[in-house]
């Protein structure tokens, strides 16, 4: 049975030895669970991205340089032109000057400005179907995570709860190590039998 938000709370309370709210309130348990999800999401992001990446249309508007990230987006991987797959180059602030002075045209690069995506140069035409943005969504519900990570999230939340009374027992720390090992095995490959291959080749194609 998969761990849900309801039985996750029960698991946490079981680990801290308090079945009903006395020392640890329900609100506290909820906050610890959210903190644990944030930690696990950050710690295992590279593996999670390979399994849970999403893609969304990113249209361009003539004369508009800055765009909001997709509504549920957490981290953006790359942006590509839909028709030919060409990736827009990501640039850091030290390269910004190279592109900032370009005359308006179809974008060839992008960067972050504030919380928005800035396309460079500024688009000269409007096309709602021009770009694709590859990203991972905000993982803010325990149901967003694979089963192996849900168990680890509960243990991490229990450790946070135990920190309140400075009583993080060794058995819970050992349990965390066991689940961390299980998670690494589970997330090592996004697909069973996956192989590395060159673009435009399938498993049946010869590389000779």
Secondary structure as UniProt FT lines:
FT   HELIX           5..16
FT   HELIX           26..43
FT   HELIX           45..52
FT   STRAND          53..60
FT   TURN            62..63
FT   STRAND          66..68
FT   TURN            71..72
FT   STRAND          73..81
FT   TURN            82..84
FT   STRAND          89..90
FT   HELIX           93..95
FT   HELIX           96..100
FT   STRAND          109..113
FT   TURN            114..115
FT   STRAND          116..120
FT   STRAND          127..137
FT   HELIX           142..144
FT   HELIX           147..163
FT   TURN            164..166
FT   HELIX           170..187
FT   TURN            192..193
FT   TURN            199..200
FT   TURN            203..204
//
